């Protein structure tokens, strides 16, 4: 995706949600939601690289080199995303 979009920064691909689990933002999808996802052709378990039907909460985190979260915006509604400017402002305050 970074090459396709011409991004100048690294992006995390969290296969198996290991990082999300470490930060406590992963949740298992209930059975009824799995059925709905499958009806739309969404195969979460295949994207995860395992049999888990788990997704991370939509989150934007700034994590320092020691693994400490210095900024977090987490919302259970995937349609609610912080503006990039908010993250950049937070990053400037940390650096």
N, CA and C atoms as a LAMMPS dump frame, in Angstrom:
ITEM: TIMESTEP
0
ITEM: NUMBER OF ATOMS
285
ITEM: BOX BOUNDS ff ff ff
-5.0000000000000000e+02 5.0000000000000000e+02
-5.0000000000000000e+02 5.0000000000000000e+02
-5.0000000000000000e+02 5.0000000000000000e+02
ITEM: ATOMS id mol type element x y z
1 1 1 N 0.824 -1.19 0
2 1 2 C 0 0 0
3 1 3 C 0.869 1.255 0
4 2 1 N 2.005 1.214 0.705
5 2 2 C 2.855 2.413 0.748
6 2 3 C 3.365 2.776 -0.644
7 3 1 N 3.753 1.775 -1.437
8 3 2 C 4.226 2.044 -2.798
9 3 3 C 3.072 2.506 -3.681
10 4 1 N 1.932 1.827 -3.568
11 4 2 C 0.773 2.16 -4.385
12 4 3 C 0.301 3.589 -4.159
13 5 1 N 0.338 4.028 -2.902
14 5 2 C -0.141 5.369 -2.55
15 5 3 C 0.98 6.401 -2.51
16 6 1 N 2.226 5.962 -2.706
17 6 2 C 3.359 6.88 -2.683
18 6 3 C 3.634 7.451 -1.304
19 7 1 N 3.358 6.669 -0.272
20 7 2 C 3.557 7.15 1.101
21 7 3 C 5.035 7.19 1.454
22 8 1 N 5.41 8.157 2.257
23 8 2 C 6.805 8.35 2.635
24 8 3 C 7.076 7.903 4.071
25 9 1 N 6.209 7.038 4.599
26 9 2 C 6.383 6.545 5.963
27 9 3 C 6.018 5.07 6.009
28 10 1 N 6.519 4.401 7.022
29 10 2 C 6.242 2.981 7.192
30 10 3 C 4.832 2.773 7.721
31 11 1 N 4.219 1.684 7.288
32 11 2 C 2.914 1.295 7.8
33 11 3 C 3.037 -0.102 8.395
34 12 1 N 2.289 -0.33 9.435
35 12 2 C 2.305 -1.608 10.117
36 12 3 C 1.295 -2.554 9.496
37 13 1 N 1.726 -3.758 9.151
38 13 2 C 0.817 -4.831 8.751
39 13 3 C 0.826 -5.815 9.92
40 14 1 N -0.24 -5.842 10.659
41 14 2 C -0.29 -6.626 11.893
42 14 3 C -0.982 -7.967 11.653
43 15 1 N -0.305 -8.83 10.902
44 15 2 C -0.847 -10.156 10.608
45 15 3 C -1.008 -10.917 11.924
46 16 1 N -2.209 -11.431 12.157
47 16 2 C -2.488 -12.146 13.4
48 16 3 C -2.806 -11.238 14.574
49 17 1 N -2.802 -9.929 14.355
50 17 2 C -3.146 -8.935 15.389
51 17 3 C -2.253 -8.97 16.627
52 18 1 N -1.012 -9.391 16.476
53 18 2 C -0.112 -9.488 17.628
54 18 3 C 0.109 -8.131 18.303
55 19 1 N 0.319 -7.096 17.508
56 19 2 C 0.555 -5.765 18.076
57 19 3 C -0.731 -5.233 18.701
58 20 1 N -1.837 -5.378 17.993
59 20 2 C -3.126 -4.945 18.535
60 20 3 C -3.435 -5.621 19.859
61 21 1 N -3.145 -6.909 19.942
62 21 2 C -3.369 -7.644 21.194
63 21 3 C -2.467 -7.114 22.307
64 22 1 N -1.235 -6.807 21.961
65 22 2 C -0.292 -6.292 22.966
66 22 3 C -0.782 -4.977 23.56
67 23 1 N -1.501 -4.187 22.772
68 23 2 C -2.014 -2.904 23.244
69 23 3 C -3.487 -2.967 23.653
70 24 1 N -4.052 -4.172 23.666
71 24 2 C -5.398 -4.364 24.192
72 24 3 C -6.519 -3.782 23.364
73 25 1 N -6.342 -3.724 22.034
74 25 2 C -7.391 -3.12 21.204
75 25 3 C -8.051 -4.113 20.253
76 26 1 N -7.809 -5.414 20.447
77 26 2 C -8.378 -6.437 19.57
78 26 3 C -9.626 -7.029 20.214
79 27 1 N -10.642 -7.27 19.387
80 27 2 C -11.859 -7.908 19.88
81 27 3 C -12.28 -9.008 18.916
82 28 1 N -12.922 -10.036 19.46
83 28 2 C -13.437 -11.13 18.64
84 28 3 C -14.817 -10.756 18.121
85 29 1 N -15.063 -11.084 16.876
86 29 2 C -16.377 -10.813 16.293
87 29 3 C -17.372 -11.87 16.758
88 30 1 N -18.58 -11.46 17.154
89 30 2 C -19.598 -12.431 17.545
90 30 3 C -20.096 -13.226 16.335
91 31 1 N -20.668 -14.38 16.598
92 31 2 C -21.126 -15.281 15.534
93 31 3 C -22.077 -14.608 14.553
94 32 1 N -23.032 -13.826 15.05
95 32 2 C -23.996 -13.2 14.138
96 32 3 C -23.325 -12.207 13.189
97 33 1 N -22.295 -11.504 13.68
98 33 2 C -21.578 -10.56 12.824
99 33 3 C -20.701 -11.292 11.808
100 34 1 N -20.136 -12.439 12.197
101 34 2 C -19.368 -13.254 11.249
102 34 3 C -20.235 -13.607 10.035
103 35 1 N -21.471 -14.031 10.305
104 35 2 C -22.381 -14.416 9.222
105 35 3 C -22.641 -13.241 8.287
106 36 1 N -22.829 -12.068 8.851
107 36 2 C -23.07 -10.867 8.028
108 36 3 C -21.833 -10.549 7.189
109 37 1 N -20.673 -10.602 7.798
110 37 2 C -19.438 -10.327 7.067
111 37 3 C -19.282 -11.31 5.902
112 38 1 N -19.547 -12.575 6.164
113 38 2 C -19.419 -13.587 5.107
114 38 3 C -20.401 -13.339 3.968
115 39 1 N -21.602 -12.855 4.284
116 39 2 C -22.581 -12.536 3.238
117 39 3 C -22.061 -11.449 2.299
118 40 1 N -21.211 -10.568 2.826
119 40 2 C -20.614 -9.5 2.014
120 40 3 C -19.271 -9.912 1.418
121 41 1 N -18.886 -11.168 1.637
122 41 2 C -17.626 -11.654 1.094
123 41 3 C -16.403 -11.229 1.887
124 42 1 N -16.606 -10.744 3.098
125 42 2 C -15.486 -10.309 3.939
126 42 3 C -15.001 -11.493 4.773
127 43 1 N -13.777 -11.899 4.535
128 43 2 C -13.21 -13.073 5.201
129 43 3 C -12.092 -12.625 6.138
130 44 1 N -12.5 -12.131 7.284
131 44 2 C -11.57 -11.556 8.263
132 44 3 C -10.469 -12.547 8.619
133 45 1 N -10.841 -13.794 8.835
134 45 2 C -9.859 -14.798 9.236
135 45 3 C -8.759 -14.972 8.182
136 46 1 N -9.093 -14.847 6.917
137 46 2 C -8.069 -14.965 5.872
138 46 3 C -7.121 -13.769 5.885
139 47 1 N -7.648 -12.586 6.12
140 47 2 C -6.8 -11.398 6.197
141 47 3 C -5.891 -11.449 7.421
142 48 1 N -6.371 -12.08 8.489
143 48 2 C -5.572 -12.193 9.707
144 48 3 C -4.441 -13.199 9.561
145 49 1 N -4.55 -14.089 8.59
146 49 2 C -3.511 -15.092 8.414
147 49 3 C -3.646 -16.257 9.377
148 50 1 N -4.799 -16.38 10.003
149 50 2 C -5.06 -17.488 10.912
150 50 3 C -6.566 -17.759 10.906
151 51 1 N -7.048 -18.525 11.844
152 51 2 C -8.477 -18.844 11.881
153 51 3 C -9.284 -17.871 12.73
154 52 1 N -8.641 -16.86 13.276
155 52 2 C -9.31 -15.946 14.211
156 52 3 C -10.198 -14.947 13.48
157 53 1 N -11.371 -14.771 14.022
158 53 2 C -12.284 -13.727 13.549
159 53 3 C -12.169 -12.573 14.527
160 54 1 N -11.033 -11.899 14.472
161 54 2 C -10.737 -10.797 15.381
162 54 3 C -10.366 -9.564 14.578
163 55 1 N -10.726 -8.423 15.126
164 55 2 C -10.358 -7.144 14.518
165 55 3 C -9.871 -6.201 15.607
166 56 1 N -8.93 -5.338 15.261
167 56 2 C -8.564 -4.29 16.212
168 56 3 C -9.607 -3.181 16.17
169 57 1 N -9.766 -2.493 17.272
170 57 2 C -10.591 -1.286 17.261
171 57 3 C -9.897 -0.259 16.379
172 58 1 N -10.647 0.572 15.679
173 58 2 C -10.01 1.632 14.905
174 58 3 C -9.216 2.531 15.866
175 59 1 N -7.939 2.653 15.609
176 59 2 C -7.086 3.396 16.532
177 59 3 C -5.966 4.09 15.78
178 60 1 N -5.577 5.197 16.323
179 60 2 C -4.374 5.886 15.866
180 60 3 C -3.519 6.083 17.101
181 61 1 N -2.342 5.46 17.089
182 61 2 C -1.459 5.494 18.251
183 61 3 C -0.109 6.074 17.862
184 62 1 N 0.471 6.827 18.782
185 62 2 C 1.873 7.213 18.669
186 62 3 C 2.577 6.476 19.804
187 63 1 N 3.488 5.593 19.422
188 63 2 C 4.182 4.729 20.375
189 63 3 C 5.661 5.059 20.317
190 64 1 N 6.258 5.298 21.486
191 64 2 C 7.682 5.646 21.481
192 64 3 C 8.547 4.393 21.339
193 65 1 N 9.846 4.584 21.292
194 65 2 C 10.781 3.469 21.071
195 65 3 C 10.766 2.449 22.205
196 66 1 N 10.295 2.83 23.368
197 66 2 C 10.207 1.905 24.494
198 66 3 C 8.867 1.163 24.518
199 67 1 N 7.994 1.457 23.538
200 67 2 C 6.705 0.784 23.456
201 67 3 C 5.611 1.444 24.271
202 68 1 N 5.864 2.652 24.758
203 68 2 C 4.875 3.38 25.556
204 68 3 C 3.988 4.211 24.639
205 69 1 N 2.684 4.099 24.844
206 69 2 C 1.739 4.892 24.05
207 69 3 C 1.797 6.335 24.537
208 70 1 N 2.13 7.238 23.641
209 70 2 C 2.216 8.666 23.964
210 70 3 C 0.981 9.441 23.481
211 71 1 N 0.223 8.841 22.589
212 71 2 C -0.987 9.467 22.055
213 71 3 C -1.896 8.346 21.584
214 72 1 N -3.174 8.472 21.865
215 72 2 C -4.113 7.456 21.411
216 72 3 C -5.472 8.073 21.103
217 73 1 N -6.01 7.697 19.984
218 73 2 C -7.403 7.992 19.64
219 73 3 C -7.986 6.659 19.225
220 74 1 N -8.906 6.138 20.029
221 74 2 C -9.504 4.823 19.8
222 74 3 C -11.012 4.987 19.889
223 75 1 N -11.698 4.435 18.896
224 75 2 C -13.146 4.546 18.902
225 75 3 C -13.734 3.234 18.389
226 76 1 N -14.737 2.694 19.066
227 76 2 C -15.309 1.418 18.611
228 76 3 C -16.044 1.516 17.277
229 77 1 N -16.431 2.703 16.871
230 77 2 C -17.132 2.901 15.603
231 77 3 C -16.097 3.185 14.511
232 78 1 N -15.961 2.252 13.569
233 78 2 C -14.927 2.395 12.543
234 78 3 C -15.125 3.623 11.659
235 79 1 N -16.313 4.227 11.678
236 79 2 C -16.542 5.417 10.859
237 79 3 C -16.035 6.685 11.543
238 80 1 N -15.696 6.583 12.805
239 80 2 C -15.192 7.739 13.554
240 80 3 C -13.667 7.698 13.57
241 81 1 N -13.066 8.524 12.78
242 81 2 C -11.598 8.561 12.68
243 81 3 C -11.106 9.963 13.001
244 82 1 N -9.986 10.046 13.708
245 82 2 C -9.449 11.379 13.989
246 82 3 C -8.898 12.018 12.721
247 83 1 N -8.942 13.31 12.702
248 83 2 C -8.351 14.044 11.585
249 83 3 C -6.829 13.889 11.652
250 84 1 N -6.175 13.719 10.516
251 84 2 C -4.712 13.597 10.516
252 84 3 C -4.019 14.77 11.216
253 85 1 N -4.613 15.957 11.115
254 85 2 C -4.011 17.135 11.753
255 85 3 C -3.912 16.954 13.267
256 86 1 N -4.897 16.285 13.87
257 86 2 C -4.855 16.049 15.324
258 86 3 C -3.648 15.196 15.69
259 87 1 N -3.392 14.179 14.888
260 87 2 C -2.264 13.298 15.142
261 87 3 C -0.947 14.045 14.945
262 88 1 N -0.877 14.845 13.898
263 88 2 C 0.351 15.618 13.659
264 88 3 C 0.607 16.609 14.794
265 89 1 N -0.439 17.259 15.284
266 89 2 C -0.29 18.185 16.422
267 89 3 C 0.22 17.441 17.645
268 90 1 N -0.339 16.269 17.911
269 90 2 C 0.099 15.465 19.059
270 90 3 C 1.553 15.037 18.898
271 91 1 N 1.939 14.656 17.706
272 91 2 C 3.309 14.247 17.447
273 91 3 C 4.281 15.394 17.678
274 92 1 N 3.928 16.58 17.234
275 92 2 C 4.79 17.753 17.43
276 92 3 C 4.983 18.057 18.912
277 93 1 N 3.966 17.826 19.718
278 93 2 C 4.071 18.093 21.162
279 93 3 C 4.97 17.063 21.846
280 94 1 N 5.035 15.881 21.283
281 94 2 C 5.829 14.808 21.891
282 94 3 C 7.3 14.92 21.536
283 95 1 N 7.591 15.304 20.295
284 95 2 C 8.976 15.325 19.81
285 95 3 C 9.743 16.486 20.368
